[in-house]
Amino acid sequence: RITAMATSPDGDSLYVATEGAGVTRVYRDKVDAISGASEYAQWGPIEIPSDKVYSICILPDGTQWFGTDKGAARHVGYNTLDNWTVFDTKKGLVNDFVLAVAGDRNGNIWFGTKGGISLFDGKNWKSFTTKDGLCSDIINCISIDRSGTVWFGTDKGTMSYSNNEFTVYK
């Protein structure tokens, strides 16, 4: 099952997330990479926490973020086997089941999980849950508009984050 897709900034590559087969990269109309956590991956296991990938975010610099059911992975560059970093609850995520990932114009990475929202500035983590005013801890999708407002789609409505404040829309 295809769960998410994203293109590289130059438009040469399409990344396709699957629920059970990792990530496939289509490069100039040819499938040239299949990455997965399984030891049966095409070139060997890579440092992605799970083959169940639910979200992809490609930053303007080409850095790839993947949300899985066991945490998130950051991949830098185009060499499939190198430059992976895994993030989970032990490293700062509020929950390991990552449904959405988005990068804002300030370089922050937003993670929507089944347990709330995590914000990563490259060094520090901050997390938000219903205790902090979210309408739900299940964050299905994230979008950032041109003004920098971060929007969240949940199982119980829509929220926005702007000027360090959440607004709930039902």
Secondary structure, DSSP 8 states (H G I E B T S, - for coil): -EEEEEE-TTSSEEEEEEBSS-EEEEETTEEEEEE-SSTTSTTS--S-S-SBEEEEEE-TT--EEEEETTEEEEE-SS-TTSSEEEE-TTTT-S-S-EEEEEE-TTS-EEEEETTEEEEE-SS-EEEE-GGGT-S-S-EEEEEE-TT--EEEEETTEEEEEETTEEEEE-
